[in-house]
Each structure stands twice: as C-alpha cells, then as structure tokens.
Amino acid sequence: MNLKRRAIRFGLFTIVLLSVSMFFNPFAPALAAEASQYFPETGHTVSGKFLDYWRNNGGLTTYGYPITDAQMETDPETGKTFLTQWFERHRLELHPENAGTKYEVLAGLLGKDLRREALAVDPDFLKADVLFNTAYSKDAQWYFPETGHNLRFRFLEYWQQNGGLERFGYPISEEHKEVDPETGNVYVMQWFERARFESHPENQRPYEVLLGLLGKQIKTPKSGNVEFVWKIGGIAYNGLKKPNGVAVDKNGNVYVADTENNRIQKFDGNGNFLIRWGNQGSGESQFNYPNGIAVDGQGNVYVGDNNRIQKFDGNGKFLLKWGSYGSGDGQFVSLYGIGLAVDTQNNIYVADSNNHRIQKFDGNGKFLLKWGSKGGGEGQFDNPYGIAVDGQGNVFVADTANNRIQKFDGNGSFLFKFGSQGSGNAQFVRPWGVSVDGQGNVYVVDSGNNRIQKLDKNGKFLLKWGSQGSDAGQFSNPYKIALDVQGNVFVADNDNHRIQKFDGNGNFLLKFGSQGSGNAQFVRPWGIAVDGQGNVYVVDSGNSRIQKFDVSGRFLLKWGTPGSGDGQFATPYGVAVAGQGNVFVADTANNRIQKFDGNGNFLIKWGGKGNGNGQFNQPHTIGLDGQDNIYIADSGNIRIQKFDASGQFLTKLGSFGNGDGQFFSLGGIAVDRKGNVFASDSGNNRVRIQGFDSSGKFQLKWGSEGSGDGQFQSSIGVAVDGQGNVFVLDTANSRIQKFRQR
C-alpha cells in the first residue's frame, strides 16, 4: 500500500521548474558570487541570502538541514513565483519586491498550509476564549484577537526570544496534544501561521521547545503512514466534558469538576475562564473522574475523587489530602464520585455513597462523626451522591437510589424528607446534585428527568426548568459513519435517534429522524451507507428494518421485519451499497449476510453461526471495494472475511492477538477503491487503526489511546472517501478525525 500526500490541495507550493538547472536560473549569477555551504548530511547546498538568513536566525537548531536546493516554485493561490529552498523544519522564500528590507527573505506559511481545513472545524483551531491564570503575570499570557488564540508561558517565551511575529506569525491554534506523523510520538503542540511548536520535556533548555519538521513532512513524507488533518466534535482546549460538580466561592468565582477531563476549572461569575489544574492519575493534584467539589469561607477548594479528599487553595495549589478505600472512619467507597459540602465553620461533609453514609471532618481532614446505613428508612440511604449545607448548618442529602432528599442537623439528627420516584413536581428520578441558596431554597439536579427543580426549605415545590439537549452538530453516542461521492459525512447519532449530515469540512448541513417506528423514525440507528445517486440507507436496528432516503433526507421506502426469514432481520448493524445499487446487510443476530436490490427486494443470503469460512459470529460492519468485493467484520470471530458479490468466500484476514494484523476487539471497517482495508481495533489498553492490502497483507497501523490529535478512545466507525482520506469516528471523544494517506 503506497501512500502519498496531496500537497496542492492545501495550498502548498507546486514545483514548476524542477528540471531547470541553477545555471539557467536568473538568480544564479548573484548567488554564485556569494558564500555557500554544502551539507553532506542531506547532500544539498545553501547559498547567498538564504545562507545569511539561515545563519543569522537560528541555523540548524531552528530550521534543520536543507532538504532541497534552491528552486523556483509557484503559489497556486496567488500565482506568484518565488525562489525557495526547503529545510527540515521550514521553507525559505526570496521576495525581491522587499529588497533592502528585513522582509526580503521570509519563512513560508507552512502552518496555515498544512492546517487549512482544520481552521474551519477543529475545536483546537477555532477561536478560543481568553485564558488567564491569576497566579501568573499578564506578561506571560497573551491573547491575539487577530486569530483568536492564546499564547502563554514557555511557548510565548520561545516565540518572543526567537523572532516573534516576523518569523512565526500569529498563533492559529491553542496548545493541544497531537501525534507527529514523522515520529509517531505524541507531543503538546501549538500551530502558528509559519511554524509548529512542540514541547519536549525530555530535553534541557533551550531545546525543550522545538519547531516541528514541517518541511520534511511536506517534501519528504514518511511513506506507508497517515497524517492527521482535522477533527470535529470533541472537547475544546478550555471546554468541559461531562462536568458533574460545581461550587461557587464568596467572590462569585465558579469552580467546576470537569469530570471526564480529570481536572478542575475556575471561571469568574460571567463565565470567563481563569485557571485550571489537574490531569488523570492518583498522585497529588491528579484526579480520576472527580465529581464532588466544595469551597470554604477562605476560598480553599475540596475535591472528591479516588476515594479520597484533596484540598487546594483558590489558585489550585495542593495543600493536603485524606482518605482511602474502605469502610472505616475516614475511608470511602464510591463508584461514581464523592459528594462534598462545607459549613460556615469550614467543616467538611462527605456523601460516602457506596458505604451509604455521611461523614463529617474538620478543615484539615480530621474525622468528627458519621451517620447513616443502607436502607429506605429515615436517616438511611441508598447510594447518596449529592450533599449541601445551609446557613444554619442543616445538611441536605440527595438520597439518589431512594429518589428523595433528606434533611439533618449538623450532628446528623434526622429532621425530615421529601420526594418520591416519578416525573411530577417534587418527584425525582435519580436525584444527583443538591444545593441551597441564601434563603434556604433547595435546588435539586433531577438527573433522570433531565431537569432542575427548586423547592423551599420545607420541601415545597416552587418551579422547574430544563430538558436534554440535542442541538445540531452535537452527538449522543454516535456509532457509525458513511460518506457520499461528494465527500459529505453522514453520522448515525445513536442515542438521539437521528442522522446528521456534514460536509467534508465538518460543517453541519442537515439532520433527520426521531425516535419511533414510523417512516423516517428510528430506534438506535447503527449502520449507514450512501449509493452513487446520494440516496442514504439506514440500518434501523431497534426496528429490525432498512430505511432509504434521498440526498435531502426525504423518506423513500423501507423493508424488513423482526425474524429469521428472507428479508427479515435480528438486530442488523451494517449496510453497504454496491456499484449496481444492490444493498448488503449484516444481519447480526442471525449471523448472516443478506443481499437486496435498491428497492428492497430480496436476492440472496449466506452465512450461519460458526467459525468456518463463510460462517459468522456476530457480523457487524460491511465494506465494499471498487470491484464490489464484500468485506465483513466478523466481530465475534475477531477477523475480517472477504467475498465476491455472489457471496462466494475468497479469503480472510486477522486473528485474535496484539500483534500487527491481529485484533483484540474488532470494530468498524472501510475499504478504498483499490481494495485496501482499514479496521479499528480497541481493547487491551490500546486503540488503533490497522491497514491491509486487498490480499489481506498487513500494511500499516496508527493511533494510540488518548484524546490528542491522532489518538482515539474506543473508535468504532471508519470510512474512506474517493481521494483515500480516512475518517474515524472517535466515539468516546465525541468527535470525528480525518487523516490523509501518504
């Protein structure tokens, strides 16, 4: 599988006079009389003004070795022609119109060229909010309104000391993690118009910040690899991912337990970002799904996670911790986080959920008292998660599994309770959070009803608001993805029971569907495919049928009912459309493949449960190559099987294991026109994409577990467009990533 990049598409210079020798170059006489230096490491010479610029602006450390000789190139966007020379980390351009000024030699706009698509859709490249950490000087934290991005701390220092705006241009992204396509390593990076900064903590100053190998990435790309292009969805640099805890200090600053990002974020009362701290782990200042958070009168912050309590000052500085796993005094057992509250004396109350009790500590973590046991009686609990304290020291507990709120005094004596299971006023379904205002009114996060309820201090209902969100461009457990011939992206938005359509740059176009069994309604749509005319076929799994729509999402027809007969389905998952318009369906629970014409008329079927050739164990996803050969993700047998269009077995690839060409948990597959197969593989602490040629021979792999660019969390869907670009539905990161084959 020989993989190449498409440089022109992203505005990169196209060589127009490669065959012209420097002898005939109009610049040659001037350069010939000037100093030159030959680099045997790469076999190229740098001369004249390029050599002067290279030597005076960082040389080898900044730009690396030359990887071409000087040559004339044309910018396809402007039509202008320049003398250029490429280096490992950059491209230098001679601009005679700027002769006599410091701008006669410029560094090319490689950052913008390589990330032109990402600028419009990628959360890390979209305009960001101003970031400011009050613990540090404003001089160390700049915001550029010209591009809408922050530049801070060590990257800002490097930018200032090494040429600033003139050499690097404006920042065009925020700091984020990304996979370097040349090395496969994951670095914290930030992109600029003319460069990419990489953080290398393994190096000593000043080499802990390096420029990315953009010149090498463009001119001499590593073959047999893929290059990250963009992502849509996911979490922006200072965004939130399933935040479960919130607290407010006396100055109105808001602290958020950003649960799935394993960090704490602080905002002012207007929602402006101030600081954040933490990452995943069990050490000091690290978190593992933090849920509970509280602030005392002095502005100290208490966070519950890892069956412990951590205490920080208001700027995120670690102060102390206490607690461990267990049922003794000062120990905790919590599967989904620890609820916290602080009274006016700075005593800490902890909802120790899986011990079904409340524990009380002083501000230094000294155990004071406990109350509660498992049950439904007064003063008993079933998995309490939320807790709050009013101005009089009364304690309100969200008794989650009992669907009620209980009120106690500060010593744990029961006062009263309110609530029951239901969706009416003052009824709850899994109440999770609770808070009390200055007037003693109680606010309850009624999680199962997707709403907030407000009650007075005696439990009398006052008002309610809220519902579950499903805005355009958002997802709820997306599972499958498909592309049409125009490169539009269709996503099966599983838990929203709908299909969303985006263009190839990730811009939202339309959505259709809702939950139900009527026409154009779905119950957990899984598979999706598009034919040559743009018609969309959806596997409506929960309704055991296939639905067909036109390119605008208008319902055309449907077929299928529950069962095992011809044209019937049992939990179907995958669908694909051949060049002649025939439709292949992975009838998963029936362990077979069914073939239909474009109107839903049954043609043939094959398969049966087993592990022999042509047999299946939970076939999941279908891919088709340019010759209409059919590739089946035989997930339960941990392999891919290949058949011709009539269902005759041809070959198989993959087996269970951790090696190249093996799978631990086979997910989605996609096939390009040449018959190259791409498959997602997760489990065993890894998530990756593997590539095979049409004969089943392993060719390449990329990806690792994480949330950086080029990393995945349980990727499930894979698709390939007509240009060979690979799209991966990165499910747990709620995003789609695009890669270019090289």
QUIDA-V289088 format. One record per residue. N is the residue number from 1. RES is the residue in one small letter. SS is DSSP state (alpha for helix, beta for strand, coil for the rest). PHI is phi in radians with two decimals (* if undefined). Layout:
# QUIDA-V289088
N	RES	SS	PHI
N	RES	SS	PHI
This chain:
# QUIDA-V289088
1	m	coil	*
2	n	coil	-1.58
3	l	coil	-1.88
4	k	coil	-2.26
5	r	coil	-1.78
6	r	coil	-1.88
7	a	coil	-1.19
8	i	alpha	-1.04
9	r	alpha	-0.98
10	f	alpha	-1.83
11	g	coil	1.41
12	l	coil	-1.36
13	f	coil	-1.11
14	t	beta	-1.88
15	i	beta	-1.23
16	v	coil	-1.98
17	l	coil	-2.27
18	l	coil	-1.06
19	s	coil	-1.41
20	v	coil	-1.53
21	s	coil	-1.29
22	m	alpha	-1.15
23	f	alpha	-1.10
24	f	alpha	-1.62
25	n	coil	-1.25
26	p	coil	-1.11
27	f	coil	-1.55
28	a	alpha	-1.04
29	p	alpha	-1.04
30	a	alpha	-1.15
31	l	alpha	-1.26
32	a	alpha	-1.10
33	a	coil	-1.49
34	e	coil	-1.78
35	a	coil	-1.12
36	s	beta	-2.50
37	q	beta	-2.44
38	y	beta	-1.67
39	f	beta	-1.97
40	p	coil	-1.13
41	e	coil	-1.05
42	t	coil	-2.15
43	g	coil	1.36
44	h	beta	-2.28
45	t	beta	-1.99
46	v	beta	-2.02
47	s	beta	-2.36
48	g	alpha	0.96
49	k	alpha	-1.16
50	f	alpha	-1.11
51	l	alpha	-1.17
52	d	alpha	-1.04
53	y	alpha	-1.11
54	w	alpha	-1.03
55	r	alpha	-1.20
56	n	alpha	-1.51
57	n	coil	-2.27
58	g	coil	1.96
59	g	alpha	0.97
60	l	alpha	-1.08
61	t	alpha	-1.10
62	t	alpha	-1.50
63	y	alpha	-1.90
64	g	coil	1.36
65	y	coil	-1.38
66	p	beta	-1.20
67	i	coil	-2.09
68	t	coil	-2.48
69	d	coil	-1.46
70	a	coil	-1.10
71	q	beta	-2.75
72	m	beta	-1.51
73	e	beta	-2.39
74	t	beta	-1.98
75	d	coil	-1.39
76	p	coil	-1.16
77	e	coil	-1.44
78	t	coil	-1.79
79	g	coil	1.38
80	k	coil	-1.36
81	t	beta	-1.99
82	f	beta	-2.28
83	l	beta	-1.43
84	t	beta	-2.27
85	q	beta	-2.56
86	w	beta	-1.71
87	f	beta	-2.16
88	e	coil	-0.98
89	r	coil	-1.91
90	h	coil	-2.89
91	r	beta	-2.27
92	l	beta	-1.69
93	e	beta	-2.19
94	l	beta	-1.69
95	h	coil	-2.01
96	p	alpha	-1.08
97	e	alpha	-1.15
98	n	alpha	-1.84
99	a	coil	-0.98
100	g	coil	1.52
101	t	coil	-2.02
102	k	coil	-1.25
103	y	coil	-1.75
104	e	coil	-1.15
105	v	beta	-1.93
106	l	beta	-2.19
107	a	beta	-1.48
108	g	coil	-1.18
109	l	coil	-1.45
110	l	alpha	-1.20
111	g	alpha	-1.07
112	k	alpha	-1.14
113	d	alpha	-1.09
114	l	alpha	-1.31
115	r	coil	-2.05
116	r	coil	-1.06
117	e	coil	-1.20
118	a	alpha	-1.13
119	l	alpha	-1.02
120	a	alpha	-1.62
121	v	alpha	-2.34
122	d	coil	-1.34
123	p	coil	-0.98
124	d	coil	-1.35
125	f	coil	-1.89
126	l	coil	-1.25
127	k	coil	-1.01
128	a	coil	-1.98
129	d	coil	-1.26
130	v	coil	-1.20
131	l	coil	-1.76
132	f	coil	-2.55
133	n	coil	-1.76
134	t	coil	-1.14
135	a	coil	-1.38
136	y	coil	-2.21
137	s	coil	-1.17
138	k	alpha	-1.10
139	d	alpha	-1.14
140	a	alpha	-1.70
141	q	beta	-2.49
142	w	beta	-1.90
143	y	beta	-2.18
144	f	beta	-1.90
145	p	coil	-1.14
146	e	coil	-1.03
147	t	coil	-2.09
148	g	coil	1.32
149	h	beta	-2.37
150	n	beta	-1.62
151	l	beta	-2.42
152	r	beta	-2.46
153	f	alpha	0.97
154	r	alpha	-1.15
155	f	alpha	-1.12
156	l	alpha	-1.12
157	e	alpha	-1.03
158	y	alpha	-1.11
159	w	alpha	-1.02
160	q	alpha	-1.19
161	q	alpha	-1.43
162	n	coil	-2.20
163	g	coil	2.07
164	g	alpha	0.95
165	l	alpha	-1.09
166	e	alpha	-1.08
167	r	alpha	-1.56
168	f	alpha	-1.87
169	g	coil	1.37
170	y	coil	-1.37
171	p	beta	-1.18
172	i	coil	-2.06
173	s	coil	-2.58
174	e	coil	-1.58
175	e	coil	-1.07
176	h	beta	-2.85
177	k	beta	-1.54
178	e	beta	-2.64
179	v	beta	-1.51
180	d	coil	-1.32
181	p	coil	-1.17
182	e	coil	-1.41
183	t	coil	-1.97
184	g	coil	1.41
185	n	coil	-1.46
186	v	beta	-1.76
187	y	beta	-2.23
188	v	beta	-1.33
189	m	beta	-2.25
190	q	beta	-2.52
191	w	beta	-1.70
192	f	beta	-2.18
193	e	coil	-0.99
194	r	coil	-2.04
195	a	coil	-2.86
196	r	beta	-2.25
197	f	beta	-1.56
198	e	beta	-2.20
199	s	beta	-1.60
200	h	coil	-2.13
201	p	coil	-1.10
202	e	coil	-1.29
203	n	coil	-1.71
204	q	coil	-1.46
205	r	coil	-1.00
206	p	coil	-1.63
207	y	coil	-1.64
208	e	coil	-1.37
209	v	beta	-2.04
210	l	beta	-2.25
211	l	beta	-1.45
212	g	coil	-1.16
213	l	coil	-1.41
214	l	alpha	-1.19
215	g	alpha	-1.07
216	k	alpha	-1.14
217	q	alpha	-1.10
218	i	alpha	-1.53
219	k	alpha	-1.49
220	t	coil	-2.30
221	p	coil	-1.12
222	k	coil	-1.19
223	s	coil	-1.31
224	g	coil	1.18
225	n	coil	-2.45
226	v	beta	-2.21
227	e	beta	-2.19
228	f	beta	-1.11
229	v	beta	-1.99
230	w	beta	-2.82
231	k	beta	-2.39
232	i	beta	-2.16
233	g	beta	1.39
234	g	coil	1.40
235	i	coil	-2.02
236	a	coil	-1.22
237	y	coil	-0.96
238	n	coil	-1.98
239	g	coil	-1.50
240	l	coil	-2.06
241	k	coil	-2.27
242	k	coil	0.87
243	p	coil	-1.17
244	n	coil	-2.04
245	g	beta	-2.31
246	v	beta	-2.58
247	a	beta	-2.56
248	v	beta	-2.23
249	d	coil	-1.54
250	k	coil	-1.19
251	n	coil	-1.60
252	g	coil	1.54
253	n	coil	-1.26
254	v	beta	-1.93
255	y	beta	-1.92
256	v	beta	-2.11
257	a	beta	-1.41
258	d	beta	-1.44
259	t	alpha	-1.02
260	e	alpha	-1.41
261	n	alpha	-1.63
262	n	coil	0.93
263	r	beta	-2.76
264	i	beta	-1.95
265	q	beta	-2.10
266	k	beta	-2.05
267	f	beta	-2.25
268	d	coil	-1.40
269	g	coil	-1.15
270	n	coil	-1.70
271	g	coil	1.53
272	n	coil	-1.34
273	f	beta	-1.14
274	l	beta	-1.98
275	i	beta	-2.58
276	r	beta	-2.60
277	w	beta	-2.72
278	g	coil	1.86
279	n	coil	-2.68
280	q	beta	-1.28
281	g	coil	2.72
282	s	coil	-2.10
283	g	coil	-1.40
284	e	coil	-1.11
285	s	coil	1.18
286	q	coil	-1.92
287	f	beta	-2.39
288	n	coil	-2.33
289	y	coil	0.97
290	p	coil	-1.14
291	n	coil	-2.11
292	g	beta	-1.46
293	i	beta	-2.61
294	a	beta	-2.64
295	v	beta	-2.23
296	d	coil	-1.59
297	g	coil	-1.12
298	q	coil	-1.60
299	g	coil	1.50
300	n	coil	-1.31
301	v	beta	-1.95
302	y	beta	-1.97
303	v	beta	-2.22
304	g	beta	-1.81
305	d	beta	-2.87
306	n	coil	0.91
307	n	coil	0.96
308	r	beta	-2.75
309	i	beta	-2.05
310	q	beta	-1.99
311	k	beta	-2.05
312	f	beta	-2.28
313	d	coil	-1.40
314	g	coil	-1.17
315	n	coil	-1.77
316	g	coil	1.57
317	k	coil	-1.32
318	f	beta	-1.16
319	l	beta	-1.99
320	l	beta	-2.85
321	k	beta	-2.57
322	w	beta	-2.68
323	g	coil	1.83
324	s	coil	-2.77
325	y	beta	-1.30
326	g	coil	2.66
327	s	coil	-2.05
328	g	coil	-1.37
329	d	coil	-1.09
330	g	coil	1.40
331	q	coil	-1.93
332	f	beta	-2.43
333	v	coil	-2.37
334	s	coil	-2.53
335	l	coil	-1.45
336	y	coil	-2.22
337	g	coil	1.90
338	i	coil	-1.96
339	g	beta	-1.46
340	l	beta	-2.31
341	a	beta	-2.63
342	v	beta	-2.23
343	d	coil	-1.63
344	t	coil	-1.19
345	q	coil	-1.63
346	n	coil	1.15
347	n	coil	-1.37
348	i	beta	-1.87
349	y	beta	-1.91
350	v	beta	-2.11
351	a	beta	-1.48
352	d	beta	-1.49
353	s	alpha	-1.07
354	n	alpha	-1.46
355	n	alpha	-1.64
356	h	coil	0.96
357	r	beta	-2.71
358	i	beta	-1.97
359	q	beta	-2.06
360	k	beta	-2.12
361	f	beta	-2.32
362	d	coil	-1.43
363	g	coil	-1.16
364	n	coil	-1.78
365	g	coil	1.57
366	k	coil	-1.33
367	f	beta	-1.15
368	l	beta	-2.00
369	l	beta	-2.85
370	k	beta	-2.58
371	w	beta	-2.71
372	g	coil	1.89
373	s	coil	-2.74
374	k	beta	-1.32
375	g	coil	2.73
376	g	coil	-1.96
377	g	coil	-1.41
378	e	coil	-1.11
379	g	coil	1.40
380	q	coil	-1.82
381	f	beta	-2.39
382	d	coil	-2.32
383	n	coil	0.98
384	p	beta	-1.29
385	y	beta	-2.12
386	g	beta	-1.79
387	i	beta	-2.66
388	a	beta	-2.61
389	v	beta	-2.23
390	d	coil	-1.55
391	g	coil	-1.13
392	q	coil	-1.63
393	g	coil	1.51
394	n	coil	-1.31
395	v	beta	-1.96
396	f	beta	-1.89
397	v	beta	-2.12
398	a	beta	-1.43
399	d	beta	-1.48
400	t	alpha	-1.00
401	a	alpha	-1.27
402	n	alpha	-1.56
403	n	coil	0.93
404	r	beta	-2.71
405	i	beta	-2.00
406	q	beta	-2.04
407	k	beta	-2.07
408	f	beta	-2.32
409	d	coil	-1.42
410	g	coil	-1.17
411	n	coil	-1.76
412	g	coil	1.62
413	s	coil	-1.34
414	f	beta	-1.16
415	l	beta	-1.95
416	f	beta	-2.88
417	k	beta	-2.46
418	f	beta	-2.65
419	g	coil	1.83
420	s	coil	-2.74
421	q	beta	-1.28
422	g	coil	2.71
423	s	coil	-2.04
424	g	coil	-1.38
425	n	coil	-1.08
426	a	coil	1.14
427	q	coil	-1.91
428	f	beta	-2.40
429	v	coil	-2.24
430	r	coil	0.97
431	p	beta	-1.08
432	w	beta	-1.91
433	g	beta	-2.03
434	v	beta	-2.58
435	s	beta	-2.57
436	v	beta	-2.29
437	d	coil	-1.58
438	g	coil	-1.15
439	q	coil	-1.62
440	g	coil	1.50
441	n	coil	-1.22
442	v	beta	-1.91
443	y	beta	-1.93
444	v	beta	-2.08
445	v	beta	-1.43
446	d	beta	-1.53
447	s	alpha	-1.01
448	g	alpha	-1.15
449	n	alpha	-1.72
450	n	coil	0.90
451	r	beta	-2.71
452	i	beta	-1.96
453	q	beta	-2.07
454	k	beta	-2.01
455	l	beta	-2.30
456	d	coil	-1.37
457	k	coil	-1.16
458	n	coil	-1.74
459	g	coil	1.56
460	k	coil	-1.40
461	f	beta	-1.13
462	l	beta	-2.02
463	l	beta	-2.86
464	k	beta	-2.61
465	w	beta	-2.77
466	g	coil	1.82
467	s	coil	-2.79
468	q	coil	-1.24
469	g	coil	-1.60
470	s	coil	-2.64
471	d	coil	-1.17
472	a	coil	-1.02
473	g	coil	1.52
474	q	coil	-1.79
475	f	coil	-2.24
476	s	coil	-2.36
477	n	coil	0.95
478	p	beta	-1.22
479	y	beta	-2.18
480	k	beta	-2.26
481	i	beta	-2.55
482	a	beta	-2.59
483	l	beta	-2.20
484	d	coil	-1.64
485	v	coil	-1.21
486	q	coil	-1.52
487	g	coil	1.50
488	n	coil	-1.26
489	v	beta	-1.90
490	f	beta	-1.95
491	v	beta	-2.13
492	a	beta	-1.46
493	d	beta	-1.49
494	n	alpha	-0.97
495	d	alpha	-1.34
496	n	alpha	-1.61
497	h	coil	0.96
498	r	beta	-2.70
499	i	beta	-1.97
500	q	beta	-2.04
501	k	beta	-2.10
502	f	beta	-2.25
503	d	coil	-1.41
504	g	coil	-1.15
505	n	coil	-1.71
506	g	coil	1.53
507	n	coil	-1.36
508	f	beta	-1.13
509	l	beta	-1.98
510	l	beta	-2.85
511	k	beta	-2.49
512	f	beta	-2.68
513	g	coil	1.86
514	s	coil	-2.76
515	q	beta	-1.30
516	g	coil	2.67
517	s	coil	-2.08
518	g	coil	-1.40
519	n	coil	-1.07
520	a	coil	1.15
521	q	coil	-1.97
522	f	beta	-2.39
523	v	coil	-2.22
524	r	coil	0.97
525	p	beta	-1.20
526	w	beta	-1.93
527	g	beta	-1.61
528	i	beta	-2.65
529	a	beta	-2.60
530	v	beta	-2.27
531	d	coil	-1.57
532	g	coil	-1.15
533	q	coil	-1.61
534	g	coil	1.53
535	n	coil	-1.22
536	v	beta	-1.93
537	y	beta	-1.95
538	v	beta	-2.09
539	v	beta	-1.45
540	d	beta	-1.51
541	s	alpha	-1.01
542	g	alpha	-1.15
543	n	alpha	-1.75
544	s	coil	0.89
545	r	beta	-2.73
546	i	beta	-1.98
547	q	beta	-2.06
548	k	beta	-2.09
549	f	beta	-2.28
550	d	coil	-1.45
551	v	coil	-1.13
552	s	coil	-1.67
553	g	coil	1.53
554	r	coil	-1.44
555	f	beta	-1.08
556	l	beta	-1.97
557	l	beta	-2.82
558	k	beta	-2.60
559	w	beta	-2.70
560	g	coil	1.89
561	t	coil	-2.50
562	p	beta	-1.14
563	g	coil	2.62
564	s	coil	-2.12
565	g	coil	-1.37
566	d	coil	-1.07
567	g	coil	1.39
568	q	coil	-1.83
569	f	beta	-2.38
570	a	coil	-2.27
571	t	coil	0.88
572	p	coil	-1.22
573	y	coil	-2.19
574	g	beta	-1.84
575	v	beta	-2.58
576	a	beta	-2.60
577	v	beta	-2.12
578	a	coil	-1.43
579	g	coil	-1.06
580	q	coil	-1.50
581	g	coil	1.57
582	n	coil	-1.28
583	v	beta	-1.97
584	f	beta	-1.91
585	v	beta	-2.16
586	a	beta	-1.46
587	d	beta	-1.53
588	t	alpha	-1.05
589	a	alpha	-1.24
590	n	alpha	-1.55
591	n	coil	0.93
592	r	beta	-2.69
593	i	beta	-2.01
594	q	beta	-2.06
595	k	beta	-2.07
596	f	beta	-2.31
597	d	coil	-1.44
598	g	coil	-1.16
599	n	coil	-1.77
600	g	coil	1.57
601	n	coil	-1.37
602	f	beta	-1.15
603	l	beta	-2.00
604	i	beta	-2.57
605	k	beta	-2.58
606	w	beta	-2.72
607	g	beta	2.07
608	g	coil	2.54
609	k	beta	-1.28
610	g	coil	2.71
611	n	coil	-2.10
612	g	coil	-1.41
613	n	coil	-1.07
614	g	coil	1.41
615	q	coil	-1.85
616	f	beta	-2.38
617	n	coil	-2.35
618	q	coil	1.09
619	p	beta	-1.10
620	h	beta	-2.09
621	t	beta	-2.18
622	i	beta	-2.13
623	g	beta	-2.24
624	l	beta	-2.23
625	d	coil	-1.69
626	g	coil	-1.18
627	q	coil	-1.73
628	d	coil	1.11
629	n	coil	-1.25
630	i	beta	-1.95
631	y	beta	-2.02
632	i	beta	-2.04
633	a	beta	-1.38
634	d	beta	-1.52
635	s	alpha	-1.11
636	g	alpha	-1.20
637	n	alpha	-1.64
638	i	coil	0.92
639	r	beta	-2.82
640	i	beta	-2.05
641	q	beta	-1.96
642	k	beta	-2.04
643	f	beta	-2.31
644	d	coil	-1.46
645	a	coil	-1.16
646	s	coil	-1.67
647	g	coil	1.58
648	q	coil	-1.38
649	f	beta	-1.12
650	l	beta	-1.99
651	t	beta	-2.84
652	k	beta	-2.48
653	l	beta	-2.53
654	g	coil	1.60
655	s	coil	-2.74
656	f	beta	-1.29
657	g	coil	2.71
658	n	coil	-1.89
659	g	coil	-1.40
660	d	coil	-1.10
661	g	coil	1.40
662	q	coil	-1.95
663	f	beta	-2.23
664	f	coil	-1.71
665	s	coil	-2.56
666	l	beta	-1.26
667	g	beta	-1.88
668	g	beta	-1.47
669	i	beta	-2.30
670	a	beta	-2.58
671	v	beta	-2.27
672	d	coil	-1.54
673	r	coil	-1.12
674	k	coil	-1.50
675	g	coil	1.57
676	n	coil	-1.24
677	v	beta	-1.94
678	f	beta	-2.06
679	a	beta	-2.35
680	s	beta	-1.55
681	d	beta	-2.40
682	s	beta	-2.33
683	g	beta	1.71
684	n	coil	0.97
685	n	coil	1.06
686	r	beta	-2.65
687	v	beta	-2.46
688	r	beta	-2.66
689	i	beta	-1.95
690	q	beta	-2.06
691	g	beta	-2.10
692	f	beta	-2.28
693	d	coil	-1.46
694	s	coil	-1.18
695	s	coil	-1.59
696	g	coil	1.64
697	k	coil	-1.39
698	f	beta	-1.08
699	q	beta	-2.09
700	l	beta	-2.81
701	k	beta	-2.64
702	w	beta	-2.74
703	g	coil	1.79
704	s	coil	-2.66
705	e	beta	-1.35
706	g	coil	2.76
707	s	coil	-2.07
708	g	coil	-1.29
709	d	beta	-1.11
710	g	coil	1.49
711	q	coil	-1.93
712	f	beta	-2.43
713	q	coil	-2.19
714	s	coil	0.83
715	s	coil	-1.17
716	i	coil	-2.12
717	g	beta	-1.68
718	v	beta	-2.37
719	a	beta	-2.54
720	v	beta	-2.27
721	d	coil	-1.62
722	g	coil	-1.16
723	q	coil	-1.62
724	g	coil	1.50
725	n	coil	-1.20
726	v	beta	-1.87
727	f	beta	-1.92
728	v	beta	-2.10
729	l	beta	-1.48
730	d	beta	-1.56
731	t	alpha	-1.04
732	a	alpha	-1.19
733	n	alpha	-1.57
734	s	coil	0.89
735	r	beta	-2.68
736	i	beta	-2.07
737	q	beta	-2.02
738	k	beta	-2.02
739	f	beta	-2.24
740	r	beta	-1.92
741	q	beta	-1.26
742	r	coil	-2.16
